[in-house]
């Protein structure tokens, strides 16, 4: 547990990082890059927000963008 400050936002808690790893060959990497990044982003976003309780998200004051 630690104390974190970003601008005026302060939080005491746990810092979490998530990584995405996809085994691929160099021949497959570039042609599928965009689709792979989109898929990884969707999985990591779902995982990250699944770890948070709703009151924590609201306390952060998120601004949701419409695609």
PDB file with one MODEL, atoms N, CA, C and O in Angstrom:
MODEL        1
ATOM      1  N   UNK A   1       0.842  -1.172   0.000  1.00  0.00           N
ATOM      2  CA  UNK A   1       0.000   0.000   0.000  1.00  0.00           C
ATOM      3  C   UNK A   1       0.884   1.230   0.000  1.00  0.00           C
ATOM      4  O   UNK A   1       1.962   1.246   0.594  1.00  0.00           O
ATOM      5  N   UNK A   2       0.407   2.252  -0.674  1.00  0.00           N
ATOM      6  CA  UNK A   2       1.181   3.467  -0.734  1.00  0.00           C
ATOM      7  C   UNK A   2       0.283   4.677  -0.901  1.00  0.00           C
ATOM      8  O   UNK A   2      -0.933   4.541  -1.034  1.00  0.00           O
ATOM      9  N   UNK A   3       0.874   5.849  -0.896  1.00  0.00           N
ATOM     10  CA  UNK A   3       0.155   7.102  -1.069  1.00  0.00           C
ATOM     11  C   UNK A   3       0.569   7.682  -2.416  1.00  0.00           C
ATOM     12  O   UNK A   3       1.759   7.842  -2.687  1.00  0.00           O
ATOM     13  N   UNK A   4      -0.414   7.998  -3.263  1.00  0.00           N
ATOM     14  CA  UNK A   4      -0.147   8.485  -4.610  1.00  0.00           C
ATOM     15  C   UNK A   4      -0.814   9.818  -4.818  1.00  0.00           C
ATOM     16  O   UNK A   4      -1.939  10.033  -4.367  1.00  0.00           O
ATOM     17  N   UNK A   5      -0.123  10.725  -5.507  1.00  0.00           N
ATOM     18  CA  UNK A   5      -0.675  12.040  -5.799  1.00  0.00           C
ATOM     19  C   UNK A   5      -0.424  12.361  -7.264  1.00  0.00           C
ATOM     20  O   UNK A   5       0.692  12.223  -7.764  1.00  0.00           O
ATOM     21  N   UNK A   6      -1.494  12.797  -7.949  1.00  0.00           N
ATOM     22  CA  UNK A   6      -1.401  13.225  -9.341  1.00  0.00           C
ATOM     23  C   UNK A   6      -2.170  14.533  -9.440  1.00  0.00           C
ATOM     24  O   UNK A   6      -3.401  14.534  -9.453  1.00  0.00           O
ATOM     25  N   UNK A   7      -1.455  15.635  -9.510  1.00  0.00           N
ATOM     26  CA  UNK A   7      -2.104  16.943  -9.486  1.00  0.00           C
ATOM     27  C   UNK A   7      -2.798  17.133  -8.152  1.00  0.00           C
ATOM     28  O   UNK A   7      -2.168  17.043  -7.098  1.00  0.00           O
ATOM     29  N   UNK A   8      -4.106  17.398  -8.197  1.00  0.00           N
ATOM     30  CA  UNK A   8      -4.868  17.570  -6.964  1.00  0.00           C
ATOM     31  C   UNK A   8      -5.510  16.268  -6.495  1.00  0.00           C
ATOM     32  O   UNK A   8      -6.118  16.226  -5.425  1.00  0.00           O
ATOM     33  N   UNK A   9      -5.379  15.220  -7.279  1.00  0.00           N
ATOM     34  CA  UNK A   9      -5.970  13.927  -6.930  1.00  0.00           C
ATOM     35  C   UNK A   9      -5.002  13.137  -6.062  1.00  0.00           C
ATOM     36  O   UNK A   9      -3.844  12.942  -6.430  1.00  0.00           O
ATOM     37  N   UNK A  10      -5.480  12.685  -4.914  1.00  0.00           N
ATOM     38  CA  UNK A  10      -4.664  11.867  -4.018  1.00  0.00           C
ATOM     39  C   UNK A  10      -5.401  10.581  -3.694  1.00  0.00           C
ATOM     40  O   UNK A  10      -6.624  10.565  -3.561  1.00  0.00           O
ATOM     41  N   UNK A  11      -4.645   9.512  -3.570  1.00  0.00           N
ATOM     42  CA  UNK A  11      -5.247   8.221  -3.252  1.00  0.00           C
ATOM     43  C   UNK A  11      -4.242   7.408  -2.461  1.00  0.00           C
ATOM     44  O   UNK A  11      -3.043   7.436  -2.741  1.00  0.00           O
ATOM     45  N   UNK A  12      -4.735   6.689  -1.477  1.00  0.00           N
ATOM     46  CA  UNK A  12      -3.904   5.746  -0.759  1.00  0.00           C
ATOM     47  C   UNK A  12      -4.400   4.368  -1.149  1.00  0.00           C
ATOM     48  O   UNK A  12      -5.599   4.095  -1.079  1.00  0.00           O
ATOM     49  N   UNK A  13      -3.499   3.503  -1.556  1.00  0.00           N
ATOM     50  CA  UNK A  13      -3.936   2.172  -1.961  1.00  0.00           C
ATOM     51  C   UNK A  13      -2.845   1.409  -2.685  1.00  0.00           C
ATOM     52  O   UNK A  13      -1.655   1.562  -2.410  1.00  0.00           O
ATOM     53  N   UNK A  14      -3.276   0.606  -3.592  1.00  0.00           N
ATOM     54  CA  UNK A  14      -2.411  -0.311  -4.308  1.00  0.00           C
ATOM     55  C   UNK A  14      -2.252   0.150  -5.745  1.00  0.00           C
ATOM     56  O   UNK A  14      -3.239   0.497  -6.394  1.00  0.00           O
ATOM     57  N   UNK A  15      -1.041   0.162  -6.247  1.00  0.00           N
ATOM     58  CA  UNK A  15      -0.770   0.501  -7.636  1.00  0.00           C
ATOM     59  C   UNK A  15      -0.765  -0.785  -8.455  1.00  0.00           C
ATOM     60  O   UNK A  15      -0.057  -1.735  -8.121  1.00  0.00           O
ATOM     61  N   UNK A  16      -1.555  -0.814  -9.527  1.00  0.00           N
ATOM     62  CA  UNK A  16      -1.700  -2.019 -10.346  1.00  0.00           C
ATOM     63  C   UNK A  16      -1.243  -1.727 -11.767  1.00  0.00           C
ATOM     64  O   UNK A  16      -1.600  -0.697 -12.338  1.00  0.00           O
ATOM     65  N   UNK A  17      -0.461  -2.624 -12.335  1.00  0.00           N
ATOM     66  CA  UNK A  17      -0.107  -2.525 -13.748  1.00  0.00           C
ATOM     67  C   UNK A  17      -0.542  -3.807 -14.439  1.00  0.00           C
ATOM     68  O   UNK A  17      -0.504  -4.888 -13.851  1.00  0.00           O
ATOM     69  N   UNK A  18      -0.952  -3.677 -15.680  1.00  0.00           N
ATOM     70  CA  UNK A  18      -1.367  -4.825 -16.480  1.00  0.00           C
ATOM     71  C   UNK A  18      -0.557  -4.833 -17.773  1.00  0.00           C
ATOM     72  O   UNK A  18      -0.294  -3.780 -18.353  1.00  0.00           O
ATOM     73  N   UNK A  19      -0.172  -5.997 -18.210  1.00  0.00           N
ATOM     74  CA  UNK A  19       0.554  -6.160 -19.464  1.00  0.00           C
ATOM     75  C   UNK A  19      -0.207  -7.117 -20.367  1.00  0.00           C
ATOM     76  O   UNK A  19      -0.954  -7.976 -19.898  1.00  0.00           O
ATOM     77  N   UNK A  20      -0.008  -6.956 -21.654  1.00  0.00           N
ATOM     78  CA  UNK A  20      -0.585  -7.887 -22.630  1.00  0.00           C
ATOM     79  C   UNK A  20       0.555  -8.433 -23.477  1.00  0.00           C
ATOM     80  O   UNK A  20       1.361  -7.678 -24.020  1.00  0.00           O
ATOM     81  N   UNK A  21       0.609  -9.731 -23.579  1.00  0.00           N
ATOM     82  CA  UNK A  21       1.660 -10.390 -24.364  1.00  0.00           C
ATOM     83  C   UNK A  21       0.988 -11.345 -25.337  1.00  0.00           C
ATOM     84  O   UNK A  21       0.143 -12.153 -24.952  1.00  0.00           O
ATOM     85  N   UNK A  22       1.375 -11.240 -26.600  1.00  0.00           N
ATOM     86  CA  UNK A  22       0.822 -12.130 -27.621  1.00  0.00           C
ATOM     87  C   UNK A  22       1.979 -12.731 -28.412  1.00  0.00           C
ATOM     88  O   UNK A  22       2.698 -12.012 -29.106  1.00  0.00           O
ATOM     89  N   UNK A  23       2.161 -14.042 -28.313  1.00  0.00           N
ATOM     90  CA  UNK A  23       3.213 -14.673 -29.110  1.00  0.00           C
ATOM     91  C   UNK A  23       2.883 -14.532 -30.602  1.00  0.00           C
ATOM     92  O   UNK A  23       1.761 -14.818 -31.022  1.00  0.00           O
ATOM     93  N   UNK A  24       3.832 -14.104 -31.373  1.00  0.00           N
ATOM     94  CA  UNK A  24       3.628 -13.931 -32.813  1.00  0.00           C
ATOM     95  C   UNK A  24       4.972 -13.995 -33.526  1.00  0.00           C
ATOM     96  O   UNK A  24       6.027 -13.813 -32.917  1.00  0.00           O
ATOM     97  N   UNK A  25       4.915 -14.250 -34.801  1.00  0.00           N
ATOM     98  CA  UNK A  25       6.141 -14.233 -35.606  1.00  0.00           C
ATOM     99  C   UNK A  25       6.317 -12.838 -36.194  1.00  0.00           C
ATOM    100  O   UNK A  25       5.364 -12.060 -36.237  1.00  0.00           O
ATOM    101  N   UNK A  26       7.508 -12.521 -36.641  1.00  0.00           N
ATOM    102  CA  UNK A  26       7.734 -11.205 -37.227  1.00  0.00           C
ATOM    103  C   UNK A  26       6.922 -11.017 -38.508  1.00  0.00           C
ATOM    104  O   UNK A  26       6.561  -9.889 -38.844  1.00  0.00           O
ATOM    105  N   UNK A  27       6.633 -12.090 -39.218  1.00  0.00           N
ATOM    106  CA  UNK A  27       5.813 -11.993 -40.437  1.00  0.00           C
ATOM    107  C   UNK A  27       4.358 -11.651 -40.118  1.00  0.00           C
ATOM    108  O   UNK A  27       3.676 -11.027 -40.931  1.00  0.00           O
ATOM    109  N   UNK A  28       3.880 -12.054 -38.943  1.00  0.00           N
ATOM    110  CA  UNK A  28       2.491 -11.789 -38.549  1.00  0.00           C
ATOM    111  C   UNK A  28       2.332 -10.459 -37.812  1.00  0.00           C
ATOM    112  O   UNK A  28       1.232  -9.911 -37.746  1.00  0.00           O
ATOM    113  N   UNK A  29       3.421  -9.945 -37.262  1.00  0.00           N
ATOM    114  CA  UNK A  29       3.342  -8.791 -36.375  1.00  0.00           C
ATOM    115  C   UNK A  29       2.754  -7.545 -37.043  1.00  0.00           C
ATOM    116  O   UNK A  29       1.723  -7.045 -36.596  1.00  0.00           O
ATOM    117  N   UNK A  30       3.379  -7.043 -38.087  1.00  0.00           N
ATOM    118  CA  UNK A  30       2.957  -5.784 -38.685  1.00  0.00           C
ATOM    119  C   UNK A  30       1.581  -5.848 -39.344  1.00  0.00           C
ATOM    120  O   UNK A  30       0.780  -4.933 -39.153  1.00  0.00           O
ATOM    121  N   UNK A  31       1.280  -6.895 -40.111  1.00  0.00           N
ATOM    122  CA  UNK A  31      -0.055  -6.921 -40.741  1.00  0.00           C
ATOM    123  C   UNK A  31      -1.206  -6.962 -39.727  1.00  0.00           C
ATOM    124  O   UNK A  31      -2.297  -6.473 -40.022  1.00  0.00           O
ATOM    125  N   UNK A  32      -0.985  -7.527 -38.560  1.00  0.00           N
ATOM    126  CA  UNK A  32      -2.062  -7.649 -37.572  1.00  0.00           C
ATOM    127  C   UNK A  32      -1.920  -6.665 -36.416  1.00  0.00           C
ATOM    128  O   UNK A  32      -2.624  -6.790 -35.414  1.00  0.00           O
ATOM    129  N   UNK A  33      -1.029  -5.696 -36.537  1.00  0.00           N
ATOM    130  CA  UNK A  33      -0.738  -4.796 -35.421  1.00  0.00           C
ATOM    131  C   UNK A  33      -1.976  -4.054 -34.919  1.00  0.00           C
ATOM    132  O   UNK A  33      -2.262  -4.081 -33.722  1.00  0.00           O
ATOM    133  N   UNK A  34      -2.705  -3.403 -35.800  1.00  0.00           N
ATOM    134  CA  UNK A  34      -3.861  -2.616 -35.382  1.00  0.00           C
ATOM    135  C   UNK A  34      -4.914  -3.477 -34.694  1.00  0.00           C
ATOM    136  O   UNK A  34      -5.423  -3.104 -33.636  1.00  0.00           O
ATOM    137  N   UNK A  35      -5.242  -4.611 -35.275  1.00  0.00           N
ATOM    138  CA  UNK A  35      -6.246  -5.505 -34.688  1.00  0.00           C
ATOM    139  C   UNK A  35      -5.754  -6.053 -33.351  1.00  0.00           C
ATOM    140  O   UNK A  35      -6.534  -6.171 -32.406  1.00  0.00           O
ATOM    141  N   UNK A  36      -4.479  -6.385 -33.266  1.00  0.00           N
ATOM    142  CA  UNK A  36      -3.927  -6.911 -32.012  1.00  0.00           C
ATOM    143  C   UNK A  36      -3.951  -5.863 -30.900  1.00  0.00           C
ATOM    144  O   UNK A  36      -4.277  -6.177 -29.755  1.00  0.00           O
ATOM    145  N   UNK A  37      -3.603  -4.612 -31.238  1.00  0.00           N
ATOM    146  CA  UNK A  37      -3.647  -3.538 -30.241  1.00  0.00           C
ATOM    147  C   UNK A  37      -5.069  -3.268 -29.768  1.00  0.00           C
ATOM    148  O   UNK A  37      -5.305  -3.065 -28.577  1.00  0.00           O
ATOM    149  N   UNK A  38      -6.017  -3.267 -30.704  1.00  0.00           N
ATOM    150  CA  UNK A  38      -7.417  -3.051 -30.332  1.00  0.00           C
ATOM    151  C   UNK A  38      -7.915  -4.159 -29.406  1.00  0.00           C
ATOM    152  O   UNK A  38      -8.596  -3.889 -28.417  1.00  0.00           O
ATOM    153  N   UNK A  39      -7.574  -5.402 -29.731  1.00  0.00           N
ATOM    154  CA  UNK A  39      -8.002  -6.537 -28.907  1.00  0.00           C
ATOM    155  C   UNK A  39      -7.364  -6.468 -27.521  1.00  0.00           C
ATOM    156  O   UNK A  39      -8.037  -6.688 -26.514  1.00  0.00           O
ATOM    157  N   UNK A  40      -6.074  -6.165 -27.468  1.00  0.00           N
ATOM    158  CA  UNK A  40      -5.378  -6.064 -26.173  1.00  0.00           C
ATOM    159  C   UNK A  40      -5.970  -4.934 -25.339  1.00  0.00           C
ATOM    160  O   UNK A  40      -6.173  -5.089 -24.134  1.00  0.00           O
ATOM    161  N   UNK A  41      -6.247  -3.800 -25.977  1.00  0.00           N
ATOM    162  CA  UNK A  41      -6.824  -2.664 -25.263  1.00  0.00           C
ATOM    163  C   UNK A  41      -8.169  -3.043 -24.655  1.00  0.00           C
ATOM    164  O   UNK A  41      -8.427  -2.727 -23.494  1.00  0.00           O
ATOM    165  N   UNK A  42      -9.018  -3.707 -25.408  1.00  0.00           N
ATOM    166  CA  UNK A  42     -10.342  -4.102 -24.909  1.00  0.00           C
ATOM    167  C   UNK A  42     -10.224  -5.053 -23.716  1.00  0.00           C
ATOM    168  O   UNK A  42     -10.947  -4.909 -22.730  1.00  0.00           O
ATOM    169  N   UNK A  43      -9.322  -6.011 -23.807  1.00  0.00           N
ATOM    170  CA  UNK A  43      -9.144  -6.985 -22.722  1.00  0.00           C
ATOM    171  C   UNK A  43      -8.585  -6.305 -21.474  1.00  0.00           C
ATOM    172  O   UNK A  43      -9.064  -6.550 -20.367  1.00  0.00           O
ATOM    173  N   UNK A  44      -7.576  -5.456 -21.647  1.00  0.00           N
ATOM    174  CA  UNK A  44      -6.971  -4.781 -20.497  1.00  0.00           C
ATOM    175  C   UNK A  44      -7.932  -3.780 -19.853  1.00  0.00           C
ATOM    176  O   UNK A  44      -7.947  -3.627 -18.632  1.00  0.00           O
ATOM    177  N   UNK A  45      -8.729  -3.102 -20.673  1.00  0.00           N
ATOM    178  CA  UNK A  45      -9.712  -2.154 -20.148  1.00  0.00           C
ATOM    179  C   UNK A  45     -10.746  -2.886 -19.292  1.00  0.00           C
ATOM    180  O   UNK A  45     -11.066  -2.445 -18.188  1.00  0.00           O
ATOM    181  N   UNK A  46     -11.260  -3.992 -19.797  1.00  0.00           N
ATOM    182  CA  UNK A  46     -12.240  -4.774 -19.041  1.00  0.00           C
ATOM    183  C   UNK A  46     -11.629  -5.310 -17.741  1.00  0.00           C
ATOM    184  O   UNK A  46     -12.265  -5.281 -16.687  1.00  0.00           O
ATOM    185  N   UNK A  47     -10.405  -5.791 -17.831  1.00  0.00           N
ATOM    186  CA  UNK A  47      -9.724  -6.323 -16.649  1.00  0.00           C
ATOM    187  C   UNK A  47      -9.489  -5.223 -15.618  1.00  0.00           C
ATOM    188  O   UNK A  47      -9.781  -5.403 -14.436  1.00  0.00           O
ATOM    189  N   UNK A  48      -8.964  -4.088 -16.064  1.00  0.00           N
ATOM    190  CA  UNK A  48      -8.656  -2.979 -15.152  1.00  0.00           C
ATOM    191  C   UNK A  48      -9.906  -2.482 -14.432  1.00  0.00           C
ATOM    192  O   UNK A  48      -9.918  -2.378 -13.206  1.00  0.00           O
ATOM    193  N   UNK A  49     -10.957  -2.175 -15.190  1.00  0.00           N
ATOM    194  CA  UNK A  49     -12.161  -1.648 -14.561  1.00  0.00           C
ATOM    195  C   UNK A  49     -12.885  -2.707 -13.741  1.00  0.00           C
ATOM    196  O   UNK A  49     -13.650  -2.369 -12.838  1.00  0.00           O
ATOM    197  N   UNK A  50     -12.654  -3.984 -14.042  1.00  0.00           N
ATOM    198  CA  UNK A  50     -13.215  -5.057 -13.230  1.00  0.00           C
ATOM    199  C   UNK A  50     -12.579  -5.138 -11.854  1.00  0.00           C
ATOM    200  O   UNK A  50     -13.176  -5.671 -10.918  1.00  0.00           O
ATOM    201  N   UNK A  51     -11.371  -4.611 -11.730  1.00  0.00           N
ATOM    202  CA  UNK A  51     -10.679  -4.607 -10.435  1.00  0.00           C
ATOM    203  C   UNK A  51     -11.154  -3.477  -9.521  1.00  0.00           C
ATOM    204  O   UNK A  51     -10.989  -3.546  -8.303  1.00  0.00           O
ATOM    205  N   UNK A  52     -11.745  -2.440 -10.115  1.00  0.00           N
ATOM    206  CA  UNK A  52     -12.137  -1.258  -9.345  1.00  0.00           C
ATOM    207  C   UNK A  52     -13.577  -1.359  -8.858  1.00  0.00           C
ATOM    208  O   UNK A  52     -14.435  -1.928  -9.533  1.00  0.00           O
ATOM    209  N   UNK A  53     -13.823  -0.814  -7.706  1.00  0.00           N
ATOM    210  CA  UNK A  53     -15.191  -0.699  -7.210  1.00  0.00           C
ATOM    211  C   UNK A  53     -15.771   0.588  -7.789  1.00  0.00           C
ATOM    212  O   UNK A  53     -15.038   1.546  -8.035  1.00  0.00           O
ATOM    213  N   UNK A  54     -17.076   0.611  -8.005  1.00  0.00           N
ATOM    214  CA  UNK A  54     -17.714   1.751  -8.673  1.00  0.00           C
ATOM    215  C   UNK A  54     -17.478   3.079  -7.944  1.00  0.00           C
ATOM    216  O   UNK A  54     -17.319   4.112  -8.596  1.00  0.00           O
ATOM    217  N   UNK A  55     -17.453   3.071  -6.620  1.00  0.00           N
ATOM    218  CA  UNK A  55     -17.242   4.330  -5.899  1.00  0.00           C
ATOM    219  C   UNK A  55     -15.837   4.880  -6.136  1.00  0.00           C
ATOM    220  O   UNK A  55     -15.641   6.094  -6.110  1.00  0.00           O
ATOM    221  N   UNK A  56     -14.866   4.010  -6.366  1.00  0.00           N
ATOM    222  CA  UNK A  56     -13.502   4.458  -6.647  1.00  0.00           C
ATOM    223  C   UNK A  56     -13.458   5.151  -8.010  1.00  0.00           C
ATOM    224  O   UNK A  56     -12.836   6.204  -8.152  1.00  0.00           O
ATOM    225  N   UNK A  57     -14.111   4.567  -9.004  1.00  0.00           N
ATOM    226  CA  UNK A  57     -14.159   5.172 -10.338  1.00  0.00           C
ATOM    227  C   UNK A  57     -14.817   6.547 -10.252  1.00  0.00           C
ATOM    228  O   UNK A  57     -14.309   7.507 -10.831  1.00  0.00           O
ATOM    229  N   UNK A  58     -15.928   6.656  -9.547  1.00  0.00           N
ATOM    230  CA  UNK A  58     -16.632   7.936  -9.434  1.00  0.00           C
ATOM    231  C   UNK A  58     -15.804   8.986  -8.699  1.00  0.00           C
ATOM    232  O   UNK A  58     -15.856  10.164  -9.053  1.00  0.00           O
ATOM    233  N   UNK A  59     -15.050   8.585  -7.694  1.00  0.00           N
ATOM    234  CA  UNK A  59     -14.192   9.526  -6.968  1.00  0.00           C
ATOM    235  C   UNK A  59     -13.113  10.108  -7.862  1.00  0.00           C
ATOM    236  O   UNK A  59     -12.660  11.231  -7.641  1.00  0.00           O
ATOM    237  N   UNK A  60     -12.701   9.359  -8.863  1.00  0.00           N
ATOM    238  CA  UNK A  60     -11.659   9.835  -9.791  1.00  0.00           C
ATOM    239  C   UNK A  60     -12.201  10.864 -10.772  1.00  0.00           C
ATOM    240  O   UNK A  60     -11.423  11.552 -11.434  1.00  0.00           O
ATOM    241  N   UNK A  61     -13.529  10.982 -10.879  1.00  0.00           N
ATOM    242  CA  UNK A  61     -14.128  11.977 -11.760  1.00  0.00           C
ATOM    243  C   UNK A  61     -13.822  11.742 -13.232  1.00  0.00           C
ATOM    244  O   UNK A  61     -13.325  12.644 -13.906  1.00  0.00           O
ATOM    245  N   UNK A  62     -14.109  10.545 -13.746  1.00  0.00           N
ATOM    246  CA  UNK A  62     -13.746  10.251 -15.127  1.00  0.00           C
ATOM    247  C   UNK A  62     -14.548  11.077 -16.134  1.00  0.00           C
ATOM    248  O   UNK A  62     -15.681  11.482 -15.872  1.00  0.00           O
ATOM    249  N   UNK A  63     -13.937  11.309 -17.272  1.00  0.00           N
ATOM    250  CA  UNK A  63     -14.611  11.929 -18.420  1.00  0.00           C
ATOM    251  C   UNK A  63     -14.645  10.874 -19.509  1.00  0.00           C
ATOM    252  O   UNK A  63     -13.602  10.458 -20.015  1.00  0.00           O
ATOM    253  N   UNK A  64     -15.838  10.445 -19.867  1.00  0.00           N
ATOM    254  CA  UNK A  64     -15.974   9.361 -20.847  1.00  0.00           C
ATOM    255  C   UNK A  64     -16.098   9.963 -22.241  1.00  0.00           C
ATOM    256  O   UNK A  64     -16.915  10.853 -22.475  1.00  0.00           O
ATOM    257  N   UNK A  65     -15.280   9.467 -23.156  1.00  0.00           N
ATOM    258  CA  UNK A  65     -15.333   9.924 -24.547  1.00  0.00           C
ATOM    259  C   UNK A  65     -16.254   9.019 -25.335  1.00  0.00           C
ATOM    260  O   UNK A  65     -16.301   7.811 -25.104  1.00  0.00           O
ATOM    261  N   UNK A  66     -16.988   9.609 -26.269  1.00  0.00           N
ATOM    262  CA  UNK A  66     -17.841   8.813 -27.152  1.00  0.00           C
ATOM    263  C   UNK A  66     -17.059   8.545 -28.431  1.00  0.00           C
ATOM    264  O   UNK A  66     -16.546   9.468 -29.064  1.00  0.00           O
ATOM    265  N   UNK A  67     -16.972   7.259 -28.807  1.00  0.00           N
ATOM    266  CA  UNK A  67     -16.191   6.945 -30.025  1.00  0.00           C
ATOM    267  C   UNK A  67     -16.794   7.524 -31.284  1.00  0.00           C
ATOM    268  O   UNK A  67     -16.247   7.340 -32.371  1.00  0.00           O
TER     269      UNK A  67
ENDMDL
END
